[in-house]
Amino acid sequence: MIRRSSKQYIDKLLKNNLNWKILDIGCGYTAHENATVICDVQDLSSFYKDKNFVKLDGNVLPFKDNEFDFVIASHVIEHVKDVKTFINELSRISSKGYIELPTILEDNLVFENKKDHIWHMEFDDIDNKLNISEKIQYLEPVITVSTSKKFSKIFRQSLVLELYWEDNIEFNLIQKNKNDFQKISRLTLFRKFLSKHLRNILRKN
């Protein structure tokens, strides 16, 4: 089962279950405060001196079946080459967890995402499944990660997918034809904006 949730709900859930063994995977320097184990491809053992840090090498996660009560994968899946194996590994090592992802809109807006992200994710609210497709750059990025974080305080539902899962993570790999989409250029958007702005000025005068 997988469904929409919120980070606020997850934070409250974890604070009410401090006895849980919680893994935060791929978090870099921003692990959840309630995580008991940190796992990342970078060696961050010196940064997480007060935590149990495990360095990730390869596709298979270095943990036993159902080793954790909860696993957090925040802004990780869009980077993973073998996405099918990674998702199956999450449900193998834990009974439940939280997944946070950029929406397609946010992924296209941010400069840093252009090279680093491999997949686009959409949530199917009818079948409660995560639909995953190869990333398509629909428009040239216009904002930075830091600006995106500021925007997400207001437009979070438009920019971030927040998902809670139990037992298993239902997902589909979907093939999209890149040739079916015409890229939107920043110049075209600017011209349209400028044209409309000028028309409004002329009307007022």
Order of alpha helices (4+ residues) and beta strands (2+ residues): beta-alpha-beta-beta-beta-beta-alpha-beta-alpha-alpha-beta-beta-alpha-beta-beta-alpha
